[in-house]
Amino acid sequence: MAVFLLVFLLALVPACSPDTDPVNGDNGGDPGNGQDPDPTEPDEPDDFDFGRYQPNELGEIPVFMYHQIGTPEGTWVRTPDNFRADLQRFYDAGYRLVSLTDVFNNNIDIPAGTSPLVLTFDDGTPGHFRWLKEDGELVLDPDCAVGIIMEFARENPDMGTAATFYVNQGLLRQYDSWYTNEHHLLKLEKLVEWGMDIGNHSWTHAHLTNDIQSTEQLQRELGALQHFLSTHLPDYRIDSLALPYGSKPKEEWMEYVYQGSYQGVEYSHDVVLLVGSVPAKPPNHVGWSPRAMPRVRASNTTDSPGESPYLDQALKRLESTRYISDGDPDIITIPEHMEEFLDPDSLGDKTLRVYDPEDYKD
């Protein structure tokens, strides 16, 4: 079957609805010489190498959930060496880091043939971002999560540094006697400077089902971090929330999970993360659910005897279900058999390209 393009000239429809609970390749266009093509000439054939890249931009995206980076290895603890090994494993398998913001905005811009992967870290524990003092100077601890990500990106620049750190009122805490609030603020500034994000994990890590007694209390829990940043990083907007314990408030209060205000400062969350155990659907999939986005626990453990660890399970599943980029964020390329899972209203001004993999087999 011939490759075809469908250009949808649709008004942009928000993908976020309250009703919804694997090398750079040519993008198929001829760059030409800057002149308009002769309208009497036929269109140039699409020369994108479908057989090589096998794009599927309706495939699943893993959102990996880490907690502590430290020792010993455990259900909620990943050692620095194991986290390094995870990054190498992801990279070797063709994954590249992307931000949740870019996923939400349908702006996944990675090389053709590679796949997006999102890193998240909950609770702002010391192993996420630690300063060391050497000769009176602050130095990034090479064994903290940020240090490991930065070093890996120096060695593999195409991996990127995107990650989201979900913090509470302790922010990115550290317990050294010399550590002050100024060191806290510097950490937040550096996260943004280094291409990482700050996410909301509620102010006191409250259980939103059991601990919340009023909408005022709920808005304080969910708005206090943005209120704090309005003074210290006034241009920064928190756009995602990781539900503490995966808990939700009363159904009639759910609107405040997505937006509200605290002491005159408004907050809003485009993405709300669960503690689920499967990869997420992408923005153009009918199953896209930014207000209830699942994550995969990044650990060598499992809750069921005899099962593979969560991380292994997810990567095994993704061998056949993963999102594979075409290298062009303005084109959404999918195999023909995935058309039934496409939400056409989500395309906006993107170009849809559908192909039959059978046409490109050796």
C-alpha positions as CSV (number, residue, x, y, z in Angstrom):
1,M,0.0,0.0,0.0
2,A,1.4,3.4,-0.9
3,V,2.3,5.8,1.8
4,F,-0.1,8.7,2.1
5,L,-0.4,11.9,4.0
6,L,-3.5,13.3,5.6
7,V,-3.3,16.9,6.6
8,F,-5.8,17.8,9.2
9,L,-6.7,21.5,9.2
10,L,-8.5,21.4,12.5
11,A,-8.8,23.8,15.3
12,L,-6.6,22.8,18.2
13,V,-8.7,20.8,20.7
14,P,-7.2,20.4,24.2
15,A,-6.2,16.8,24.9
16,C,-6.9,17.2,28.6
17,S,-10.5,16.4,29.1
18,P,-12.3,16.1,32.5
19,D,-14.0,13.0,31.1
20,T,-10.9,11.0,30.4
21,D,-10.0,8.7,33.7
22,P,13.2,3.2,18.4
23,V,19.8,8.5,14.2
24,N,18.2,11.3,12.6
25,G,16.0,10.4,9.6
26,D,14.7,12.5,6.7
27,N,11.3,13.7,7.3
28,G,10.2,13.0,3.8
29,G,10.4,16.5,2.5
30,D,12.9,17.8,-0.1
31,P,14.7,20.8,1.4
32,G,15.0,22.3,-2.1
33,N,16.9,25.5,-2.9
34,G,14.6,28.0,-1.2
35,Q,12.4,28.5,-4.3
36,D,8.8,27.6,-4.6
37,P,8.2,24.3,-6.4
38,D,6.8,24.4,-9.9
39,P,3.1,23.8,-9.4
40,T,2.9,21.9,-12.7
41,E,5.4,19.3,-11.4
42,P,4.1,16.3,-9.4
43,D,4.9,16.1,-5.7
44,E,8.3,14.6,-4.8
45,P,7.9,11.0,-3.5
46,D,8.2,10.6,0.2
47,D,11.8,9.3,0.8
48,F,11.4,8.6,4.5
49,D,13.0,5.2,5.3
50,F,10.0,3.4,6.9
51,G,11.7,0.0,6.8
52,R,14.7,1.3,8.8
53,Y,12.9,3.3,11.4
54,Q,9.4,1.7,11.7
55,P,7.8,4.7,13.4
56,N,4.8,4.3,15.6
57,E,3.8,7.5,17.2
58,L,0.8,6.0,18.9
59,G,3.0,3.6,20.9
60,E,3.4,3.7,24.6
61,I,5.7,6.0,26.6
62,P,7.2,4.8,29.9
63,V,7.1,7.2,32.8
64,F,9.5,5.7,35.4
65,M,8.9,6.5,39.0
66,Y,12.0,6.6,41.3
67,H,12.0,7.5,45.0
68,Q,15.3,7.3,46.9
69,I,18.7,7.1,45.2
70,G,20.9,5.5,47.9
71,T,21.8,2.3,49.6
72,P,20.9,-0.5,50.2
73,E,18.8,-1.4,47.2
74,G,15.1,-1.9,48.1
75,T,11.5,-1.5,47.0
76,W,11.7,2.3,47.1
77,V,15.5,2.6,46.9
78,R,17.7,2.5,43.8
79,T,21.5,2.5,44.3
80,P,23.6,5.0,42.3
81,D,25.2,2.2,40.4
82,N,21.9,0.7,39.5
83,F,20.5,4.0,38.4
84,R,23.6,4.5,36.2
85,A,22.9,1.0,34.8
86,D,19.3,1.9,34.2
87,L,20.2,5.0,32.1
88,Q,22.7,2.9,30.1
89,R,20.1,0.2,29.5
90,F,17.5,2.8,28.4
91,Y,20.0,4.5,26.1
92,D,21.2,1.2,24.5
93,A,17.6,0.2,23.9
94,G,17.0,3.4,22.0
95,Y,15.2,5.6,24.5
96,R,15.9,9.3,24.9
97,L,14.7,11.5,27.8
98,V,11.8,13.9,27.2
99,S,9.9,16.1,29.6
100,L,6.3,15.6,30.7
101,T,5.7,19.1,29.4
102,D,6.7,18.2,25.9
103,V,4.7,15.0,26.1
104,F,1.6,17.0,27.2
105,N,2.2,19.6,24.4
106,N,2.6,16.9,21.8
107,N,6.1,18.2,21.1
108,I,8.2,15.0,21.2
109,D,11.3,16.0,19.4
110,I,13.8,13.1,19.3
111,P,15.7,11.4,16.5
112,A,14.0,9.0,14.1
113,G,13.9,5.5,15.4
114,T,14.3,6.4,19.0
115,S,11.7,6.3,21.7
116,P,10.7,8.8,24.5
117,L,11.1,8.1,28.1
118,V,10.2,10.2,31.2
119,L,12.0,10.2,34.5
120,T,10.2,11.2,37.7
121,F,11.5,11.3,41.3
122,D,9.2,11.6,44.3
123,D,9.7,13.1,47.7
124,G,12.7,15.4,47.3
125,T,15.0,13.0,49.2
126,P,18.7,13.9,49.7
127,G,19.9,11.4,47.1
128,H,18.0,13.3,44.3
129,F,20.2,16.4,44.5
130,R,23.1,16.8,46.9
131,W,25.7,19.5,47.2
132,L,29.2,18.6,48.5
133,K,31.7,21.2,49.8
134,E,35.2,20.9,48.5
135,D,37.7,23.6,49.5
136,G,34.8,25.8,50.4
137,E,33.1,25.5,47.0
138,L,29.8,23.8,46.2
139,V,30.2,20.7,44.0
140,L,27.4,18.5,42.6
141,D,27.6,15.0,44.2
142,P,28.3,12.6,41.4
143,D,26.3,9.9,43.1
144,C,23.0,11.8,43.4
145,A,20.3,11.5,40.7
146,V,21.0,14.9,39.2
147,G,24.8,14.3,39.2
148,I,24.3,10.9,37.5
149,I,21.9,12.3,34.8
150,M,24.3,15.2,34.1
151,E,27.4,13.0,33.8
152,F,25.5,10.5,31.5
153,A,24.4,13.4,29.3
154,R,28.0,14.7,29.0
155,E,29.1,11.2,27.8
156,N,25.9,10.8,25.6
157,P,24.7,14.3,24.6
158,D,21.7,12.9,22.6
159,M,20.3,11.4,25.8
160,G,19.2,14.7,27.2
161,T,18.7,15.7,30.9
162,A,14.9,15.9,31.2
163,A,13.5,14.7,34.5
164,T,10.9,16.0,37.0
165,F,11.5,16.2,40.7
166,Y,8.3,16.1,42.8
167,V,8.9,17.9,46.1
168,N,7.1,18.7,49.3
169,Q,7.8,21.6,51.7
170,G,11.2,20.1,52.4
171,L,12.1,20.8,48.8
172,L,15.3,19.0,47.9
173,R,16.4,18.5,51.4
174,Q,19.8,17.9,52.8
175,Y,21.0,17.5,56.4
176,D,24.6,18.9,56.4
177,S,25.2,21.4,59.2
178,W,26.4,24.1,56.7
179,Y,23.3,23.7,54.5
180,T,21.0,26.7,54.3
181,N,17.8,27.8,52.6
182,E,20.0,29.5,50.0
183,H,21.3,26.1,49.0
184,H,17.7,25.0,48.6
185,L,17.0,27.9,46.2
186,L,20.2,27.3,44.3
187,K,19.1,23.7,43.7
188,L,15.8,24.8,42.3
189,E,17.5,27.4,40.0
190,K,19.9,24.7,38.8
191,L,17.2,22.2,38.0
192,V,15.6,24.7,35.6
193,E,19.0,25.8,34.2
194,W,19.9,22.2,33.5
195,G,16.7,21.3,31.6
196,M,14.9,19.6,34.5
197,D,11.5,20.3,36.1
198,I,10.0,20.9,39.5
199,G,6.8,19.0,40.2
200,N,4.2,19.2,42.9
201,H,3.9,16.4,45.4
202,S,1.7,18.3,47.9
203,W,3.0,20.5,50.6
204,T,3.0,18.0,53.5
205,H,2.8,14.7,51.5
206,A,-0.8,14.5,52.7
207,H,-3.0,11.5,51.9
208,L,-5.6,13.3,49.8
209,T,-8.3,10.8,50.6
210,N,-7.8,10.4,54.4
211,D,-6.3,13.7,55.5
212,I,-8.2,16.4,53.7
213,Q,-11.2,17.8,55.5
214,S,-12.0,20.9,53.4
215,T,-11.4,22.5,50.0
216,E,-9.3,25.2,51.8
217,Q,-7.0,22.6,53.2
218,L,-6.8,20.9,49.8
219,Q,-5.9,24.1,48.0
220,R,-3.2,24.8,50.6
221,E,-1.7,21.3,50.0
222,L,-1.7,21.7,46.3
223,G,-1.1,25.5,46.0
224,A,1.6,26.2,48.6
225,L,4.5,25.1,46.4
226,Q,3.5,27.4,43.6
227,H,3.0,30.1,46.1
228,F,6.5,29.6,47.4
229,L,8.0,29.6,43.9
230,S,6.1,32.8,43.1
231,T,8.6,34.6,45.3
232,H,11.7,32.6,44.6
233,L,11.3,31.6,40.9
234,P,8.5,34.0,39.8
235,D,8.5,33.0,36.2
236,Y,8.3,29.3,36.9
237,R,4.9,27.5,36.6
238,I,4.5,24.0,38.0
239,D,2.5,22.0,35.5
240,S,2.3,18.5,36.9
241,L,1.3,16.8,40.1
242,A,2.3,13.4,41.4
243,L,-0.4,12.3,43.8
244,P,1.0,11.4,47.2
245,Y,0.4,7.7,47.8
246,G,-1.6,7.9,44.6
247,S,-4.5,9.2,46.7
248,K,-7.3,11.4,45.5
249,P,-9.7,13.7,47.4
250,K,-13.4,13.4,47.4
251,E,-14.9,13.3,44.0
252,E,-16.7,16.6,44.4
253,W,-13.3,18.2,45.2
254,M,-11.4,16.8,42.2
255,E,-11.6,20.1,40.4
256,Y,-9.1,21.5,42.9
257,V,-6.6,18.8,41.9
258,Y,-6.4,20.4,38.5
259,Q,-6.5,24.0,39.4
260,G,-7.2,26.4,42.3
261,S,-5.5,29.1,44.3
262,Y,-3.7,29.6,47.6
263,Q,-3.2,33.0,49.2
264,G,-3.9,34.8,45.9
265,V,-1.6,32.6,43.8
266,E,-3.2,30.4,41.2
267,Y,-2.0,26.9,40.5
268,S,-2.8,24.5,37.7
269,H,-1.7,21.0,36.8
270,D,-1.8,19.8,33.1
271,V,-0.6,16.3,34.1
272,V,-1.6,14.3,37.2
273,L,0.5,11.2,37.8
274,L,-0.7,8.0,39.4
275,V,1.3,5.2,41.0
276,G,0.1,2.7,38.4
277,S,2.4,0.1,36.8
278,V,2.0,0.4,33.1
279,P,3.4,2.8,30.4
280,A,1.3,5.7,29.3
281,K,-0.5,6.4,26.0
282,P,0.7,9.3,23.9
283,P,-1.3,12.5,23.2
284,N,-2.8,11.4,19.9
285,H,-4.0,8.1,21.2
286,V,-7.7,7.6,22.2
287,G,-6.4,6.4,25.5
288,W,-4.4,9.5,26.3
289,S,-5.1,10.4,30.0
290,P,-3.0,13.3,31.3
291,R,-5.3,13.7,34.3
292,A,-4.7,10.1,35.3
293,M,-1.3,9.2,33.8
294,P,0.2,5.9,34.9
295,R,3.8,5.4,36.0
296,V,6.1,2.4,36.3
297,R,8.0,1.7,39.5
298,A,11.7,1.6,38.6
299,S,12.8,-1.2,40.8
300,N,14.1,-4.7,40.9
301,T,11.2,-5.8,43.0
302,T,7.6,-6.9,42.5
303,D,4.6,-7.3,44.7
304,S,3.8,-10.8,43.3
305,P,6.1,-13.8,43.9
306,G,7.3,-15.3,40.6
307,E,6.8,-12.2,38.5
308,S,9.5,-10.2,36.9
309,P,10.5,-6.9,38.5
310,Y,8.5,-3.9,37.4
311,L,11.2,-2.3,35.3
312,D,11.9,-5.5,33.5
313,Q,8.2,-6.1,32.9
314,A,7.7,-2.7,31.4
315,L,10.7,-2.9,29.1
316,K,9.6,-6.3,27.9
317,R,6.1,-5.1,27.2
318,L,7.5,-2.0,25.4
319,E,9.5,-4.2,22.9
320,S,6.2,-4.5,20.9
321,T,4.2,-1.5,22.1
322,R,6.6,1.5,22.4
323,Y,6.3,4.8,20.7
324,I,8.9,5.1,17.9
325,S,9.6,8.6,16.6
326,D,9.8,9.7,13.0
327,G,12.2,12.5,13.9
328,D,9.8,15.3,13.0
329,P,7.6,16.7,15.8
330,D,5.3,18.3,13.2
331,I,4.4,14.9,11.6
332,I,2.6,12.1,13.4
333,T,3.5,8.8,11.7
334,I,1.7,5.6,12.5
335,P,1.4,2.1,11.0
336,E,-1.8,1.4,9.3
337,H,-2.9,-1.1,11.9
338,M,-2.9,1.6,14.6
339,E,-5.4,3.9,12.8
340,E,-8.3,2.7,15.0
341,F,-6.5,4.1,18.1
342,L,-6.0,7.6,16.6
343,D,-7.9,10.5,18.1
344,P,-8.1,12.8,15.0
345,D,-9.3,15.7,17.0
346,S,-6.0,15.8,18.9
347,L,-3.8,16.4,15.8
348,G,-4.3,20.2,15.6
349,D,-2.0,21.5,12.9
350,K,0.1,18.3,12.9
351,T,0.4,16.3,9.6
352,L,-0.7,12.7,9.9
353,R,1.3,10.1,7.9
354,V,0.0,6.5,7.7
355,Y,2.0,3.6,6.2
356,D,1.7,-0.1,5.8
357,P,4.8,-1.9,7.4
358,E,4.2,-4.8,5.0
359,D,5.2,-2.6,2.1
360,Y,8.7,-2.2,3.7
361,K,9.7,-5.7,4.6
362,D,12.8,-7.1,3.1
